[in-house]
Amino acid sequence: MLMRQPPLAFQAVEAALEAAKSTVELNRAALETAQINLNYCTIVAPVKGVVVDRRVNIGQTVVSSLSAPSLFLLAKDLTRLQIWASVNEADIGQIHAGQAVSFRVAAFPGERFVGKVIQVRLNAIMTQNVVTYTVVIGADNPDGKLLPYMTATLDFAVQRRTSVLRVPNVALRWQPSPQQVAEGFRADAVNGAAPTPASQLADTKKAPAAPGRLWVVDGQFVRPVKVQIGLSDGIVSEIAGGELQEGTSVVVGETIADSADSSNPFAPKLPAKK
């Protein structure tokens, strides 16, 4: 059985239809390319936040090369801030994630803020032969008082004691003259231990309590009281043991009276006027 071939006119129309379909696909690809290029002309922020710094000017040409140019510095959420603290290598062994931190800023000297250690970075920085590590601390900022780039002074809670007896460190360092000590204790004042140095008071890594001595008023004189010094924050120290009782007044220093005939034994004797 013989089949009849389609006429040449019909074949030409089919070829034109296929060519038109190919043209549509080419135009669709060109449209997508143009849409992508148009999108490149609009620069959008990757996150929603607050502009901290603008690093380009209006009308400035921005060229994209191997590294993307920085246009703005954005803060995603100012209610939650991070502090990057430099910690000396001698103290980094006491820092760990989750540790409580308190800090102050110069803008609010009478207020103390709190936070927690998030990360201890291993990349050390050496400056003039001093090795420091960067510790990242997270802190809440619900009222917006803390601002970026503020300088903070931090206190890490290495150890904690509650309901303990404590005294000012200046009381542990004060030393009277032999004439100010009561009769039965003058030999101890001359031959006794020296005042506790400040470096020992500030060393919270000492496990055993260190011996120390305080002075209490005994009539017109003072007498020593032996104690055991525990933890210290550099301002006050824990009294872990010894003869000191709660509520006892300790001597932290002496004042010079203006009157020459004062009966205060701590005041210098001035020559009588003629």
C-alpha positions in Angstrom: 0.0 0.0 0.0 1.4 3.3 -1.0 1.4 6.3 1.5 1.0 9.8 0.2 3.7 12.4 1.3 2.5 15.6 2.9 2.6 18.6 0.6 5.7 20.8 0.7 3.7 23.7 2.0 2.7 21.8 5.2 6.4 20.8 5.8 7.4 24.4 5.6 4.8 25.4 8.1 6.0 22.7 10.6 9.6 23.9 10.2 8.5 27.5 10.8 6.6 26.4 14.0 9.7 24.7 15.4 11.8 27.7 14.6 9.3 29.9 16.4 9.4 27.6 19.5 13.2 27.9 19.6 12.9 31.6 19.3 10.6 31.7 22.3 13.0 29.6 24.4 15.9 31.9 23.4 13.9 35.0 24.4 12.8 33.4 27.7 16.5 32.7 28.5 17.4 36.3 27.6 14.6 37.5 29.9 15.9 35.5 32.8 19.4 36.8 32.2 18.2 40.4 32.1 16.2 39.8 35.3 19.2 38.5 37.1 21.3 41.5 36.0 18.5 43.8 37.1 18.5 42.2 40.5 22.2 42.8 40.8 21.6 46.5 40.5 19.6 46.4 43.8 21.7 45.8 47.0 19.7 44.5 49.9 20.8 43.8 53.5 21.3 40.1 54.4 19.6 40.6 57.8 17.2 43.0 59.4 18.8 45.2 62.1 20.3 48.6 63.0 22.9 50.4 60.8 26.0 51.0 63.0 28.3 52.3 60.3 28.0 53.4 56.7 31.1 52.7 54.7 30.1 54.1 51.3 28.8 57.4 50.1 25.8 58.2 48.0 26.8 57.9 44.3 30.0 56.0 45.0 30.7 53.2 42.5 30.7 49.7 44.0 32.8 47.1 42.2 32.3 43.5 43.0 35.6 41.5 42.8 36.9 38.4 44.4 35.8 39.8 47.8 32.4 41.4 48.3 32.7 45.1 49.3 31.4 46.2 52.7 28.7 48.8 52.5 27.2 48.9 55.9 27.9 47.5 59.4 24.7 46.1 60.8 23.8 45.1 64.3 21.2 42.3 64.1 19.9 42.6 67.7 21.1 45.2 70.2 19.2 43.7 73.0 21.8 40.9 73.1 25.5 41.9 73.0 28.9 40.2 73.1 32.0 41.3 74.9 35.4 40.3 73.7 37.7 40.2 76.7 41.5 39.7 76.6 42.5 37.3 79.4 46.1 36.8 80.4 47.5 33.3 80.0 48.1 33.0 83.7 44.4 33.3 84.4 42.9 31.5 81.4 42.9 28.2 83.2 40.2 29.5 85.5 37.9 30.5 82.7 35.3 28.1 81.2 32.0 28.3 79.2 29.0 29.1 81.3 31.0 31.0 84.0 29.2 34.0 85.5 30.8 37.4 84.8 30.0 40.9 86.1 31.3 44.0 84.4 31.2 47.8 84.5 31.4 50.5 81.8 32.6 54.0 82.1 29.2 55.4 80.9 27.5 54.0 84.0 30.1 53.8 86.7 27.6 53.1 89.5 25.9 50.2 87.8 27.1 46.6 87.4 26.0 44.4 84.5 26.1 40.6 84.4 26.8 38.0 81.7 28.1 34.5 81.0 31.1 33.2 79.2 30.1 31.8 75.8 33.5 30.8 74.3 37.2 30.7 75.1 39.0 31.1 71.7 42.2 29.2 71.2 43.9 31.7 69.0 46.3 33.5 71.3 47.6 37.0 70.8 51.1 38.0 71.8 51.8 41.7 72.5 55.2 42.6 73.9 55.8 39.0 75.0 52.5 39.0 76.9 50.1 36.2 75.7 46.4 36.8 76.0 43.4 34.8 74.9 40.0 36.2 73.7 37.1 35.2 75.8 33.6 35.9 74.4 30.9 36.9 77.0 27.2 37.2 76.2 25.1 39.8 78.0 21.5 41.0 77.9 20.8 44.6 77.0 17.0 45.0 77.2 17.0 48.7 77.9 19.7 49.6 75.3 22.1 51.2 77.8 25.1 49.2 76.4 26.3 50.4 73.1 28.8 48.9 70.6 32.5 49.6 71.1 32.2 50.4 74.8 35.1 49.5 77.0 34.2 47.1 79.8 36.0 46.1 83.0 35.1 42.5 83.9 35.2 40.3 87.0 35.0 36.6 86.5 33.4 34.6 89.3 36.1 32.0 89.8 34.8 30.8 93.2 31.9 31.9 95.4 31.4 32.0 99.2 28.1 32.9 100.9 27.4 33.9 104.5 31.1 34.3 105.4 33.0 36.7 107.7 35.0 39.3 105.7 37.2 42.3 106.3 38.7 45.0 104.2 42.1 44.2 102.8 43.5 47.5 104.1 42.9 46.1 107.6 45.1 43.1 106.8 47.9 45.4 105.6 47.9 48.0 108.4 50.8 47.8 110.8 51.0 49.9 114.1 54.1 51.2 115.7 55.2 49.5 119.0 54.0 52.5 121.1 50.5 51.9 119.8 50.3 48.3 120.9 49.1 47.2 124.3 51.7 46.1 126.9 51.3 42.4 126.6 51.4 42.3 122.8 54.4 44.6 121.9 56.8 41.8 121.5 54.4 40.2 119.0 54.2 43.5 117.2 57.9 43.7 116.8 58.8 40.1 116.1 55.5 39.0 114.6 54.6 38.4 111.0 54.7 41.2 108.4 51.5 42.6 107.0 49.9 40.5 104.4 51.0 41.6 100.9 48.5 42.8 98.4 49.5 40.1 95.9 48.6 37.4 98.3 45.3 39.0 99.1 44.4 39.1 95.5 45.4 35.5 94.7 42.1 33.6 94.7 43.8 30.4 93.4 45.3 29.5 96.8 43.4 26.4 98.0 44.6 26.5 101.7 43.8 29.5 103.9 46.8 31.9 104.4 47.7 33.2 107.8 47.1 36.8 108.5 46.7 39.3 111.4 44.3 42.0 112.2 44.4 44.7 114.9 41.5 45.6 117.2 41.2 48.5 119.7 42.1 47.6 123.3 41.4 50.7 125.4 43.9 53.4 124.3 45.9 50.8 122.4 45.5 48.1 119.9 46.2 44.3 120.1 46.7 41.7 117.3 44.2 39.0 116.3 45.4 36.1 114.3 43.1 35.0 111.4 43.1 32.7 108.4 42.5 34.4 105.1 40.4 32.8 102.5 39.1 34.1 99.1 39.6 37.7 98.2 38.3 39.9 95.4 41.0 42.5 95.8 38.9 44.8 98.1 37.7 42.5 100.9 38.9 39.1 102.0 37.2 36.1 103.6 38.1 35.2 107.2 38.2 31.4 107.1 39.2 30.9 110.7 41.0 32.5 113.6 40.1 34.5 116.7 38.0 37.2 115.1 34.3 37.3 116.0 31.5 38.7 114.0 30.8 42.4 114.7 34.3 43.1 116.0 35.7 46.5 114.9 39.1 46.2 113.3 41.6 49.0 112.7 42.0 50.0 109.0 44.2 53.1 109.6 44.9 56.1 111.8 44.1 59.8 111.8 46.1 62.7 113.1 44.2 65.0 115.5 44.5 68.7 115.1 44.7 69.5 118.9 48.1 69.3 120.5 46.8 68.2 123.9 44.7 65.3 122.5 44.8 62.1 124.5 44.7 60.0 121.3 47.8 57.7 121.4 47.9 57.6 117.6 48.3 61.4 117.3 51.9 62.8 117.3 53.0 65.0 120.3 53.7 68.5 119.3 56.1 70.8 121.3 54.4 73.1 123.8 54.2 76.8 122.9 56.3 79.2 125.0 
